[in-house]
Amino acid sequence: MKADSCDVIVIGGSYAGLSAALQLARARRRVLVIDAGQRRNRFASSSHGFLGQDGRDPAAIAADARAQLLAYPTVTWIDGTVATATAADGGFAVTLASGATHHGRRLVLATGVVDELPDVPGLAEQWGRNVFHCPYCHGYELDGGPVGVLAVGAVSMHQAVLLPDWGPTTLLSLGRFDPDAEQRAELARREVAIEPELVVAIEPAEAGHGATVRLRDGRRRSFAGLFVAPRIRPSPLAAELGCELEDSPLGPIVKADPMRATTVPGVFAAGDVAIATASVAIAVADGARAGVAAHRSLIVG
């Protein structure tokens, strides 16, 4: 092991990575956090459902957490992108896009994921503003107004049967999913309407709040908010390290045990990269668990 190595390298400095690093710092371990500055929720102006932080700007939550973490003298922070991560010298070598290489005895992957949105004109511009992924995070603020679900596949059924608790719900077609008879019966039980005409574009509502969908037949329908389940894509670092992936309803995630150990000894995964359920509160909890587990692994060898 290199003489200048740290105990743990945390790749990703968003909520899960910050939380993992905090546990390790409080155990007086040398921690290096490498962050590319691409929080998954960077498009949202407020975060909800996180106890004690409800309604705050997610960037402010992350900034406060970073400042608190960096108060610990054993923490080093690098703003940069990890190009490769490999097993080396009984630990791991992490090389940045800049060419610099750092060594650690353990790795915590908290890289998050990339959301692959449906290719609908206007959707990307409304993402995080009037188009959302999670009703628990954003549904309450729609004030009981009409909501739409952009159907991308069977996973959209999950959203559609949840959302009537937040407002009258309509399942909107992108030409990717046609509910079968059993699914239609479930939607009817939850009083979810089905709009069969294809959505061809999404526009901001004229009043400035909500979104308007433009249908193929020329009609426009307005909603307080839209929901969609994007396909997720994890960082390639996990696969390069040899970590096993597993399927989730939204796409591949890193396979990790209850204490967030991956299938590669010494590598832990936390947050959205290892859990298909995405929220700040869940990411923080998952990161704490990964940090504790990484520390315990150092104790036993």
C-alpha positions in Angstrom: 0.0 0.0 0.0 1.3 3.4 -0.9 2.6 5.4 2.1 0.5 8.4 1.2 -2.7 6.5 0.7 -5.9 7.2 2.7 -8.1 4.8 4.5 -11.2 5.3 2.2 -11.8 7.0 -1.0 -15.4 8.1 -1.5 -16.3 8.7 -5.2 -19.2 11.1 -5.3 -19.8 14.1 -3.0 -23.5 14.3 -3.0 -25.8 13.2 -0.1 -24.8 9.5 0.1 -21.1 10.3 -0.3 -21.2 13.1 2.2 -23.0 10.9 4.7 -20.5 8.0 4.2 -17.5 10.3 4.6 -18.9 11.8 7.8 -19.1 8.5 9.6 -15.5 7.7 8.6 -14.3 11.2 9.6 -15.9 10.8 13.0 -14.0 7.5 13.3 -10.8 9.6 12.8 -10.1 7.8 9.5 -8.3 9.5 6.6 -11.0 10.1 3.9 -10.7 11.4 0.4 -13.9 12.6 -1.3 -13.8 13.1 -5.1 -16.7 14.9 -6.6 -17.6 15.8 -10.1 -20.2 18.4 -9.1 -23.2 16.7 -10.8 -25.8 16.2 -8.2 -28.7 14.2 -9.6 -31.3 16.7 -8.2 -29.4 19.8 -9.4 -32.5 20.7 -11.6 -34.8 20.9 -8.6 -35.2 24.2 -6.6 -36.5 22.5 -3.4 -36.1 19.2 -1.6 -38.9 17.7 0.4 -39.4 14.7 2.8 -36.0 15.0 4.5 -36.6 15.5 8.2 -35.4 18.9 9.4 -34.6 20.1 5.9 -38.1 20.0 4.3 -38.5 22.7 1.6 -34.8 23.7 1.4 -32.8 24.3 -1.7 -31.0 20.9 -2.3 -27.9 22.8 -3.2 -27.9 24.5 0.2 -28.3 21.2 2.0 -25.3 19.8 0.1 -23.2 22.9 0.7 -23.9 22.9 4.5 -23.1 19.2 4.7 -19.8 19.7 2.8 -18.8 22.5 5.1 -19.6 20.4 8.2 -17.7 17.5 6.7 -14.6 19.6 5.9 -14.4 20.7 9.5 -12.9 17.3 10.3 -9.1 17.4 9.8 -8.8 13.9 8.3 -11.0 14.8 5.3 -9.6 15.8 1.9 -11.9 17.0 -0.9 -11.0 17.1 -4.6 -13.3 18.6 -7.2 -12.7 16.3 -10.2 -13.9 13.4 -12.3 -12.7 9.9 -11.8 -11.6 8.3 -15.0 -10.6 4.8 -13.7 -10.6 2.8 -10.5 -8.7 -0.4 -10.1 -7.5 -2.8 -7.5 -3.8 -2.1 -6.7 -1.3 -2.8 -3.9 -3.8 -4.5 -1.6 -6.2 -1.6 -2.0 -7.4 0.6 -4.8 -6.0 3.2 -7.2 -8.2 5.9 -8.5 -7.1 8.0 -11.4 -8.7 11.4 -12.2 -9.4 12.9 -15.6 -6.5 15.2 -14.8 -4.2 12.3 -14.6 -3.6 12.4 -10.9 -3.8 9.1 -9.1 -4.8 8.5 -5.5 -4.7 5.3 -3.4 -7.1 4.0 -0.7 -7.6 0.9 1.3 -11.4 0.9 0.7 -13.7 2.5 -1.9 -17.2 3.8 -1.4 -19.1 4.3 -4.7 -21.6 7.1 -4.3 -21.6 8.2 -7.9 -25.3 8.4 -8.4 -26.8 7.7 -11.8 -27.7 9.4 -15.0 -31.4 9.8 -15.8 -32.1 8.9 -19.4 -35.3 10.8 -20.2 -37.8 10.0 -22.9 -37.1 11.8 -26.1 -40.1 14.2 -26.0 -39.6 17.8 -27.0 -39.6 20.1 -24.0 -39.4 17.4 -21.4 -35.7 17.9 -20.5 -36.3 21.7 -20.0 -39.1 20.9 -17.5 -37.3 18.2 -15.7 -37.1 19.0 -12.0 -39.4 22.0 -12.4 -42.7 20.7 -13.6 -41.8 17.1 -14.5 -40.8 14.9 -11.6 -40.0 11.3 -10.7 -41.2 11.0 -7.1 -44.6 12.0 -5.7 -43.3 11.8 -2.1 -40.7 14.4 -3.0 -42.9 16.7 -5.1 -46.5 15.7 -5.0 -47.7 17.7 -2.0 -46.7 21.0 -3.6 -49.1 20.4 -6.5 -51.9 21.4 -4.2 -54.3 18.6 -5.3 -54.2 19.7 -8.9 -54.4 17.4 -11.9 -51.3 15.3 -12.5 -50.2 13.3 -15.5 -48.0 10.2 -15.8 -45.9 9.9 -18.9 -46.1 6.1 -19.5 -42.7 4.6 -20.4 -43.5 1.0 -19.5 -45.0 -1.2 -16.9 -43.1 0.7 -14.2 -45.4 3.6 -14.9 -48.2 1.6 -13.4 -46.5 2.1 -10.0 -46.6 5.9 -10.4 -50.2 5.9 -11.7 -51.7 4.0 -8.8 -49.8 6.1 -6.3 -50.6 9.5 -7.6 -54.4 9.8 -7.1 -53.6 10.5 -3.4 -52.0 13.8 -4.6 -54.5 14.8 -7.3 -56.7 13.6 -10.2 -54.5 11.4 -12.3 -54.2 10.7 -16.0 -52.0 8.1 -17.7 -50.5 9.7 -20.8 -49.3 7.8 -23.8 -45.8 8.0 -25.3 -46.4 5.0 -27.5 -44.4 2.7 -25.2 -47.0 1.1 -23.0 -50.6 -0.1 -23.4 -52.2 -1.3 -20.2 -53.7 -4.8 -20.4 -57.1 -5.6 -19.1 -55.9 -6.3 -15.6 -53.9 -3.1 -15.4 -56.8 -1.1 -16.8 -59.0 -2.5 -14.0 -56.4 -1.5 -11.4 -56.3 2.0 -12.9 -60.1 2.2 -12.9 -60.1 1.2 -9.2 -57.9 4.1 -8.5 -59.9 6.4 -10.8 -57.0 7.0 -13.1 -58.0 8.3 -16.5 -56.2 7.0 -19.7 -55.4 9.5 -22.5 -54.8 7.3 -25.6 -53.6 10.1 -27.9 -49.8 10.4 -28.2 -47.9 13.2 -26.4 -45.7 15.0 -28.9 -44.4 17.9 -26.8 -44.4 19.4 -23.3 -44.6 23.1 -22.7 -44.6 25.2 -19.5 -48.2 26.2 -18.5 -49.3 29.7 -19.5 -49.8 30.7 -15.9 -46.2 29.9 -15.1 -47.0 26.9 -12.8 -47.4 23.3 -14.1 -47.0 21.9 -17.5 -49.0 21.6 -20.7 -48.8 18.5 -22.9 -49.4 18.8 -26.6 -51.1 15.8 -28.1 -50.8 14.4 -31.7 -54.4 15.4 -32.5 -53.6 19.0 -31.7 -55.2 19.2 -28.3 -53.4 20.6 -25.3 -54.0 19.4 -21.7 -52.7 21.2 -18.7 -51.5 19.6 -15.5 -50.2 20.9 -12.1 -47.3 18.5 -12.6 -46.1 15.5 -14.7 -44.4 12.4 -13.5 -42.1 10.0 -15.4 -39.9 7.1 -14.5 -36.6 7.7 -16.4 -34.3 4.8 -17.3 -31.2 5.1 -15.1 -27.6 4.5 -16.1 -24.9 3.9 -13.4 -21.3 5.0 -13.6 -19.1 2.5 -15.5 -16.7 2.5 -12.6 -18.5 -0.3 -10.8 -18.4 -2.7 -13.7 -14.8 -1.8 -14.4 -14.0 -2.8 -10.8 -15.8 -6.1 -11.3 -18.8 -5.3 -9.1 -21.9 -7.3 -10.0 -24.9 -5.3 -11.2 -28.5 -6.3 -10.8 -31.7 -5.2 -12.5 -34.2 -2.8 -11.0 -37.5 -1.6 -12.5 -35.6 1.5 -13.7 -32.4 0.0 -14.9 -29.2 -1.6 -13.6 -27.9 -0.8 -10.1 -24.9 -2.0 -8.2 -25.6 -5.2 -6.2 -24.9 -4.6 -2.5 -25.7 -6.4 0.7 -27.6 -4.9 3.6 -24.4 -3.3 4.8 -23.7 -1.9 1.3 -20.8 -4.2 0.5 -20.6 -5.0 -3.2 -19.4 -8.3 -4.7 -15.9 -7.0 -4.8 -14.2 -7.1 -1.3 -13.3 -3.6 -0.1 -15.8 -1.8 -2.4 -19.0 -0.4 -1.0 -21.9 1.3 -2.8 -24.5 3.8 -1.5 -27.3 6.0 -2.7 -28.9 6.0 -6.1 -26.2 3.9 -7.7 -27.2 1.0 -5.5 -30.9 1.7 -4.7 -33.7 2.3 -7.2 -35.7 4.4 -4.7 -34.3 7.9 -4.9 -34.6 10.6 -2.3 -32.3 12.8 -0.3 -33.4 11.1 3.0 -32.8 7.6 1.7 -29.4 8.5 0.2 -28.2 10.0 3.5 -29.3 6.9 5.4 -27.7 4.6 2.8 -24.5 6.5 2.9 -24.3 6.4 6.7 -24.6 2.6 6.5 -21.9 2.3 3.9 -19.5 4.5 5.9 -20.0 2.5 9.0 -19.5 -0.7 7.1 -16.4 0.5 5.4 -14.9 1.5 8.8 -15.7 -1.9 10.3 -14.0 -3.6 7.4 -10.8 -1.7 8.2 -10.9 -2.9 11.7 -11.2 -6.6 10.8 -8.5 -6.4 8.1 
